[in-house]
Amino acid sequence: MTQDPSPAEALAAIRDSRDAVARRVAKGSWTYDLTYSAVTAVMIGAHAFPSPVGVLGSSFGALGLALLSRQWAAKNGVFVSGVSPRRARWVALGLGVVLVGMILGVVWARREGVWWLPLPLAAATFVASLTASRLWLRVYRAETGQA
């Protein structure tokens, strides 16, 4: 029969496990960041085309983001949603606000017949997503002591 660990040993094991996860996540991945940015850009840029391409682009983009997160979780053994830790949450929420602005710009452009505007908005979305993804990783590293 095995003996239960002492409280100090149990706490040390929890800390070690948390640190191991933080190290795996803090490695980051340019492939992930570039793929994430491209998918978000496609979700915006697809709306430059007549229906149903815009809806399909957003739908396939959402599916792509879901598959990307599953692949990340399988590779790293954990899924981090982007809303933790506390300060990194603000980076994710800031990107969300920017993306909502991009979507509203696309809706306005389609309504006004400015067919070309979604394409530069898609490029801006790519840059914003890539910047936010790298910034989130930097903040995550700082908050978890992995810097």
VEXSETOR-345871 format. One record per residue (C-alpha): x, y negated, z negated; residue number from 1; residue in three letters. Coordinates in nm, 3 decimals, decimal comma. Layout:
BEGIN
<rec><u>X</u><v>Y</v><w>Z</w><tidren>NUM</tidren><drenvex>Ala</drenvex></rec>
...
end
This chain:
BEGIN
<rec><u>0,000</u><v>0,000</v><w>0,000</w><tidren>1</tidren><drenvex>Met</drenvex></rec>
<rec><u>0,134</u><v>-0,346</v><w>0,085</w><tidren>2</tidren><drenvex>Thr</drenvex></rec>
<rec><u>0,153</u><v>-0,623</v><w>-0,164</w><tidren>3</tidren><drenvex>Gln</drenvex></rec>
<rec><u>-0,025</u><v>-0,953</v><w>-0,096</w><tidren>4</tidren><drenvex>Asp</drenvex></rec>
<rec><u>0,208</u><v>-1,247</v><w>-0,037</w><tidren>5</tidren><drenvex>Pro</drenvex></rec>
<rec><u>0,245</u><v>-1,512</v><w>-0,302</w><tidren>6</tidren><drenvex>Ser</drenvex></rec>
<rec><u>0,066</u><v>-1,844</v><w>-0,244</w><tidren>7</tidren><drenvex>Pro</drenvex></rec>
<rec><u>0,399</u><v>-2,007</v><w>-0,158</w><tidren>8</tidren><drenvex>Ala</drenvex></rec>
<rec><u>0,475</u><v>-1,735</v><w>0,098</w><tidren>9</tidren><drenvex>Glu</drenvex></rec>
<rec><u>0,126</u><v>-1,766</v><w>0,248</w><tidren>10</tidren><drenvex>Ala</drenvex></rec>
<rec><u>0,162</u><v>-2,144</v><w>0,281</w><tidren>11</tidren><drenvex>Leu</drenvex></rec>
<rec><u>0,507</u><v>-2,104</v><w>0,436</w><tidren>12</tidren><drenvex>Ala</drenvex></rec>
<rec><u>0,365</u><v>-1,856</v><w>0,689</w><tidren>13</tidren><drenvex>Ala</drenvex></rec>
<rec><u>0,085</u><v>-2,102</v><w>0,778</w><tidren>14</tidren><drenvex>Ile</drenvex></rec>
<rec><u>0,338</u><v>-2,385</v><w>0,824</w><tidren>15</tidren><drenvex>Arg</drenvex></rec>
<rec><u>0,561</u><v>-2,166</v><w>1,040</w><tidren>16</tidren><drenvex>Asp</drenvex></rec>
<rec><u>0,266</u><v>-2,064</v><w>1,256</w><tidren>17</tidren><drenvex>Ser</drenvex></rec>
<rec><u>0,149</u><v>-2,426</v><w>1,296</w><tidren>18</tidren><drenvex>Arg</drenvex></rec>
<rec><u>0,501</u><v>-2,538</v><w>1,386</w><tidren>19</tidren><drenvex>Asp</drenvex></rec>
<rec><u>0,537</u><v>-2,258</v><w>1,642</w><tidren>20</tidren><drenvex>Ala</drenvex></rec>
<rec><u>0,215</u><v>-2,367</v><w>1,814</w><tidren>21</tidren><drenvex>Val</drenvex></rec>
<rec><u>0,321</u><v>-2,732</v><w>1,806</w><tidren>22</tidren><drenvex>Ala</drenvex></rec>
<rec><u>0,656</u><v>-2,642</v><w>1,966</w><tidren>23</tidren><drenvex>Arg</drenvex></rec>
<rec><u>0,486</u><v>-2,449</v><w>2,247</w><tidren>24</tidren><drenvex>Arg</drenvex></rec>
<rec><u>0,242</u><v>-2,732</v><w>2,320</w><tidren>25</tidren><drenvex>Val</drenvex></rec>
<rec><u>0,510</u><v>-3,002</v><w>2,287</w><tidren>26</tidren><drenvex>Ala</drenvex></rec>
<rec><u>0,715</u><v>-2,847</v><w>2,567</w><tidren>27</tidren><drenvex>Lys</drenvex></rec>
<rec><u>0,472</u><v>-2,997</v><w>2,813</w><tidren>28</tidren><drenvex>Gly</drenvex></rec>
<rec><u>0,464</u><v>-2,915</v><w>3,180</w><tidren>29</tidren><drenvex>Ser</drenvex></rec>
<rec><u>0,500</u><v>-3,138</v><w>3,481</w><tidren>30</tidren><drenvex>Trp</drenvex></rec>
<rec><u>0,316</u><v>-2,876</v><w>3,684</w><tidren>31</tidren><drenvex>Thr</drenvex></rec>
<rec><u>0,018</u><v>-2,902</v><w>3,449</w><tidren>32</tidren><drenvex>Tyr</drenvex></rec>
<rec><u>0,027</u><v>-3,282</v><w>3,450</w><tidren>33</tidren><drenvex>Asp</drenvex></rec>
<rec><u>0,050</u><v>-3,309</v><w>3,829</w><tidren>34</tidren><drenvex>Leu</drenvex></rec>
<rec><u>-0,224</u><v>-3,050</v><w>3,881</w><tidren>35</tidren><drenvex>Thr</drenvex></rec>
<rec><u>-0,449</u><v>-3,221</v><w>3,626</w><tidren>36</tidren><drenvex>Tyr</drenvex></rec>
<rec><u>-0,392</u><v>-3,559</v><w>3,791</w><tidren>37</tidren><drenvex>Ser</drenvex></rec>
<rec><u>-0,457</u><v>-3,423</v><w>4,140</w><tidren>38</tidren><drenvex>Ala</drenvex></rec>
<rec><u>-0,783</u><v>-3,258</v><w>4,032</w><tidren>39</tidren><drenvex>Val</drenvex></rec>
<rec><u>-0,913</u><v>-3,575</v><w>3,866</w><tidren>40</tidren><drenvex>Thr</drenvex></rec>
<rec><u>-0,816</u><v>-3,775</v><w>4,178</w><tidren>41</tidren><drenvex>Ala</drenvex></rec>
<rec><u>-1,003</u><v>-3,531</v><w>4,402</w><tidren>42</tidren><drenvex>Val</drenvex></rec>
<rec><u>-1,308</u><v>-3,560</v><w>4,178</w><tidren>43</tidren><drenvex>Met</drenvex></rec>
<rec><u>-1,309</u><v>-3,938</v><w>4,242</w><tidren>44</tidren><drenvex>Ile</drenvex></rec>
<rec><u>-1,189</u><v>-3,939</v><w>4,604</w><tidren>45</tidren><drenvex>Gly</drenvex></rec>
<rec><u>-1,443</u><v>-3,682</v><w>4,719</w><tidren>46</tidren><drenvex>Ala</drenvex></rec>
<rec><u>-1,711</u><v>-3,947</v><w>4,680</w><tidren>47</tidren><drenvex>His</drenvex></rec>
<rec><u>-1,566</u><v>-4,137</v><w>4,977</w><tidren>48</tidren><drenvex>Ala</drenvex></rec>
<rec><u>-1,732</u><v>-3,879</v><w>5,198</w><tidren>49</tidren><drenvex>Phe</drenvex></rec>
<rec><u>-2,102</u><v>-3,837</v><w>5,271</w><tidren>50</tidren><drenvex>Pro</drenvex></rec>
<rec><u>-2,318</u><v>-3,614</v><w>5,055</w><tidren>51</tidren><drenvex>Ser</drenvex></rec>
<rec><u>-2,287</u><v>-3,333</v><w>4,953</w><tidren>52</tidren><drenvex>Pro</drenvex></rec>
<rec><u>-1,905</u><v>-3,356</v><w>4,964</w><tidren>53</tidren><drenvex>Val</drenvex></rec>
<rec><u>-1,890</u><v>-3,591</v><w>4,662</w><tidren>54</tidren><drenvex>Gly</drenvex></rec>
<rec><u>-2,101</u><v>-3,367</v><w>4,444</w><tidren>55</tidren><drenvex>Val</drenvex></rec>
<rec><u>-1,913</u><v>-3,058</v><w>4,558</w><tidren>56</tidren><drenvex>Leu</drenvex></rec>
<rec><u>-1,579</u><v>-3,233</v><w>4,496</w><tidren>57</tidren><drenvex>Gly</drenvex></rec>
<rec><u>-1,682</u><v>-3,321</v><w>4,141</w><tidren>58</tidren><drenvex>Ser</drenvex></rec>
<rec><u>-1,820</u><v>-2,973</v><w>4,080</w><tidren>59</tidren><drenvex>Ser</drenvex></rec>
<rec><u>-1,511</u><v>-2,796</v><w>4,210</w><tidren>60</tidren><drenvex>Phe</drenvex></rec>
<rec><u>-1,297</u><v>-3,046</v><w>4,021</w><tidren>61</tidren><drenvex>Gly</drenvex></rec>
<rec><u>-1,474</u><v>-2,962</v><w>3,695</w><tidren>62</tidren><drenvex>Ala</drenvex></rec>
<rec><u>-1,426</u><v>-2,593</v><w>3,770</w><tidren>63</tidren><drenvex>Leu</drenvex></rec>
<rec><u>-1,059</u><v>-2,661</v><w>3,847</w><tidren>64</tidren><drenvex>Gly</drenvex></rec>
<rec><u>-1,013</u><v>-2,839</v><w>3,513</w><tidren>65</tidren><drenvex>Leu</drenvex></rec>
<rec><u>-1,179</u><v>-2,551</v><w>3,331</w><tidren>66</tidren><drenvex>Ala</drenvex></rec>
<rec><u>-0,951</u><v>-2,299</v><w>3,504</w><tidren>67</tidren><drenvex>Leu</drenvex></rec>
<rec><u>-0,647</u><v>-2,516</v><w>3,435</w><tidren>68</tidren><drenvex>Leu</drenvex></rec>
<rec><u>-0,729</u><v>-2,528</v><w>3,064</w><tidren>69</tidren><drenvex>Ser</drenvex></rec>
<rec><u>-0,781</u><v>-2,150</v><w>3,054</w><tidren>70</tidren><drenvex>Arg</drenvex></rec>
<rec><u>-0,449</u><v>-2,094</v><w>3,227</w><tidren>71</tidren><drenvex>Gln</drenvex></rec>
<rec><u>-0,278</u><v>-2,330</v><w>2,981</w><tidren>72</tidren><drenvex>Trp</drenvex></rec>
<rec><u>-0,434</u><v>-2,147</v><w>2,686</w><tidren>73</tidren><drenvex>Ala</drenvex></rec>
<rec><u>-0,329</u><v>-1,809</v><w>2,824</w><tidren>74</tidren><drenvex>Ala</drenvex></rec>
<rec><u>0,027</u><v>-1,931</v><w>2,878</w><tidren>75</tidren><drenvex>Lys</drenvex></rec>
<rec><u>0,065</u><v>-2,102</v><w>2,539</w><tidren>76</tidren><drenvex>Asn</drenvex></rec>
<rec><u>-0,161</u><v>-1,890</v><w>2,323</w><tidren>77</tidren><drenvex>Gly</drenvex></rec>
<rec><u>-0,365</u><v>-2,191</v><w>2,214</w><tidren>78</tidren><drenvex>Val</drenvex></rec>
<rec><u>-0,593</u><v>-2,449</v><w>2,371</w><tidren>79</tidren><drenvex>Phe</drenvex></rec>
<rec><u>-0,548</u><v>-2,811</v><w>2,269</w><tidren>80</tidren><drenvex>Val</drenvex></rec>
<rec><u>-0,844</u><v>-3,021</v><w>2,376</w><tidren>81</tidren><drenvex>Ser</drenvex></rec>
<rec><u>-0,664</u><v>-3,354</v><w>2,378</w><tidren>82</tidren><drenvex>Gly</drenvex></rec>
<rec><u>-0,863</u><v>-3,503</v><w>2,091</w><tidren>83</tidren><drenvex>Val</drenvex></rec>
<rec><u>-0,618</u><v>-3,402</v><w>1,824</w><tidren>84</tidren><drenvex>Ser</drenvex></rec>
<rec><u>-0,400</u><v>-3,506</v><w>1,656</w><tidren>85</tidren><drenvex>Pro</drenvex></rec>
<rec><u>-0,554</u><v>-3,835</v><w>1,550</w><tidren>86</tidren><drenvex>Arg</drenvex></rec>
<rec><u>-0,343</u><v>-4,087</v><w>1,745</w><tidren>87</tidren><drenvex>Arg</drenvex></rec>
<rec><u>-0,327</u><v>-3,871</v><w>2,056</w><tidren>88</tidren><drenvex>Ala</drenvex></rec>
<rec><u>-0,708</u><v>-3,875</v><w>2,053</w><tidren>89</tidren><drenvex>Arg</drenvex></rec>
<rec><u>-0,699</u><v>-4,244</v><w>2,147</w><tidren>90</tidren><drenvex>Trp</drenvex></rec>
<rec><u>-0,494</u><v>-4,169</v><w>2,457</w><tidren>91</tidren><drenvex>Val</drenvex></rec>
<rec><u>-0,752</u><v>-3,913</v><w>2,570</w><tidren>92</tidren><drenvex>Ala</drenvex></rec>
<rec><u>-1,043</u><v>-4,144</v><w>2,493</w><tidren>93</tidren><drenvex>Leu</drenvex></rec>
<rec><u>-0,869</u><v>-4,431</v><w>2,674</w><tidren>94</tidren><drenvex>Gly</drenvex></rec>
<rec><u>-0,830</u><v>-4,214</v><w>2,983</w><tidren>95</tidren><drenvex>Leu</drenvex></rec>
<rec><u>-1,198</u><v>-4,124</v><w>2,957</w><tidren>96</tidren><drenvex>Gly</drenvex></rec>
<rec><u>-1,291</u><v>-4,493</v><w>2,960</w><tidren>97</tidren><drenvex>Val</drenvex></rec>
<rec><u>-1,068</u><v>-4,551</v><w>3,265</w><tidren>98</tidren><drenvex>Val</drenvex></rec>
<rec><u>-1,223</u><v>-4,255</v><w>3,447</w><tidren>99</tidren><drenvex>Leu</drenvex></rec>
<rec><u>-1,575</u><v>-4,378</v><w>3,372</w><tidren>100</tidren><drenvex>Val</drenvex></rec>
<rec><u>-1,470</u><v>-4,713</v><w>3,520</w><tidren>101</tidren><drenvex>Gly</drenvex></rec>
<rec><u>-1,342</u><v>-4,535</v><w>3,831</w><tidren>102</tidren><drenvex>Met</drenvex></rec>
<rec><u>-1,666</u><v>-4,342</v><w>3,864</w><tidren>103</tidren><drenvex>Ile</drenvex></rec>
<rec><u>-1,870</u><v>-4,660</v><w>3,829</w><tidren>104</tidren><drenvex>Leu</drenvex></rec>
<rec><u>-1,650</u><v>-4,819</v><w>4,096</w><tidren>105</tidren><drenvex>Gly</drenvex></rec>
<rec><u>-1,719</u><v>-4,526</v><w>4,327</w><tidren>106</tidren><drenvex>Val</drenvex></rec>
<rec><u>-2,093</u><v>-4,546</v><w>4,263</w><tidren>107</tidren><drenvex>Val</drenvex></rec>
<rec><u>-2,090</u><v>-4,920</v><w>4,333</w><tidren>108</tidren><drenvex>Trp</drenvex></rec>
<rec><u>-1,881</u><v>-4,874</v><w>4,651</w><tidren>109</tidren><drenvex>Ala</drenvex></rec>
<rec><u>-2,113</u><v>-4,605</v><w>4,787</w><tidren>110</tidren><drenvex>Arg</drenvex></rec>
<rec><u>-2,417</u><v>-4,816</v><w>4,709</w><tidren>111</tidren><drenvex>Arg</drenvex></rec>
<rec><u>-2,270</u><v>-5,124</v><w>4,880</w><tidren>112</tidren><drenvex>Glu</drenvex></rec>
<rec><u>-2,138</u><v>-4,928</v><w>5,176</w><tidren>113</tidren><drenvex>Gly</drenvex></rec>
<rec><u>-1,772</u><v>-4,992</v><w>5,095</w><tidren>114</tidren><drenvex>Val</drenvex></rec>
<rec><u>-1,680</u><v>-4,645</v><w>5,219</w><tidren>115</tidren><drenvex>Trp</drenvex></rec>
<rec><u>-1,301</u><v>-4,688</v><w>5,185</w><tidren>116</tidren><drenvex>Trp</drenvex></rec>
<rec><u>-1,287</u><v>-4,795</v><w>4,818</w><tidren>117</tidren><drenvex>Leu</drenvex></rec>
<rec><u>-1,305</u><v>-4,444</v><w>4,665</w><tidren>118</tidren><drenvex>Pro</drenvex></rec>
<rec><u>-0,974</u><v>-4,352</v><w>4,830</w><tidren>119</tidren><drenvex>Leu</drenvex></rec>
<rec><u>-0,763</u><v>-4,618</v><w>4,650</w><tidren>120</tidren><drenvex>Pro</drenvex></rec>
<rec><u>-0,965</u><v>-4,543</v><w>4,337</w><tidren>121</tidren><drenvex>Leu</drenvex></rec>
<rec><u>-0,860</u><v>-4,178</v><w>4,376</w><tidren>122</tidren><drenvex>Ala</drenvex></rec>
<rec><u>-0,495</u><v>-4,283</v><w>4,399</w><tidren>123</tidren><drenvex>Ala</drenvex></rec>
<rec><u>-0,539</u><v>-4,504</v><w>4,092</w><tidren>124</tidren><drenvex>Ala</drenvex></rec>
<rec><u>-0,705</u><v>-4,212</v><w>3,914</w><tidren>125</tidren><drenvex>Thr</drenvex></rec>
<rec><u>-0,406</u><v>-3,990</v><w>3,991</w><tidren>126</tidren><drenvex>Phe</drenvex></rec>
<rec><u>-0,165</u><v>-4,249</v><w>3,847</w><tidren>127</tidren><drenvex>Val</drenvex></rec>
<rec><u>-0,384</u><v>-4,315</v><w>3,541</w><tidren>128</tidren><drenvex>Ala</drenvex></rec>
<rec><u>-0,428</u><v>-3,944</v><w>3,471</w><tidren>129</tidren><drenvex>Ser</drenvex></rec>
<rec><u>-0,059</u><v>-3,869</v><w>3,508</w><tidren>130</tidren><drenvex>Leu</drenvex></rec>
<rec><u>0,038</u><v>-4,165</v><w>3,290</w><tidren>131</tidren><drenvex>Thr</drenvex></rec>
<rec><u>-0,217</u><v>-4,073</v><w>3,022</w><tidren>132</tidren><drenvex>Ala</drenvex></rec>
<rec><u>-0,114</u><v>-3,706</v><w>3,027</w><tidren>133</tidren><drenvex>Ser</drenvex></rec>
<rec><u>0,253</u><v>-3,790</v><w>2,973</w><tidren>134</tidren><drenvex>Arg</drenvex></rec>
<rec><u>0,167</u><v>-4,053</v><w>2,711</w><tidren>135</tidren><drenvex>Leu</drenvex></rec>
<rec><u>-0,056</u><v>-3,803</v><w>2,528</w><tidren>136</tidren><drenvex>Trp</drenvex></rec>
<rec><u>0,233</u><v>-3,556</v><w>2,519</w><tidren>137</tidren><drenvex>Leu</drenvex></rec>
<rec><u>0,469</u><v>-3,821</v><w>2,381</w><tidren>138</tidren><drenvex>Arg</drenvex></rec>
<rec><u>0,221</u><v>-3,918</v><w>2,108</w><tidren>139</tidren><drenvex>Val</drenvex></rec>
<rec><u>0,154</u><v>-3,549</v><w>2,030</w><tidren>140</tidren><drenvex>Tyr</drenvex></rec>
<rec><u>0,526</u><v>-3,486</v><w>1,990</w><tidren>141</tidren><drenvex>Arg</drenvex></rec>
<rec><u>0,565</u><v>-3,785</v><w>1,761</w><tidren>142</tidren><drenvex>Ala</drenvex></rec>
<rec><u>0,269</u><v>-3,687</v><w>1,544</w><tidren>143</tidren><drenvex>Glu</drenvex></rec>
<rec><u>0,371</u><v>-3,324</v><w>1,509</w><tidren>144</tidren><drenvex>Thr</drenvex></rec>
<rec><u>0,737</u><v>-3,401</v><w>1,449</w><tidren>145</tidren><drenvex>Gly</drenvex></rec>
<rec><u>0,846</u><v>-3,232</v><w>1,772</w><tidren>146</tidren><drenvex>Gln</drenvex></rec>
<rec><u>1,012</u><v>-3,544</v><w>1,917</w><tidren>147</tidren><drenvex>Ala</drenvex></rec>
end
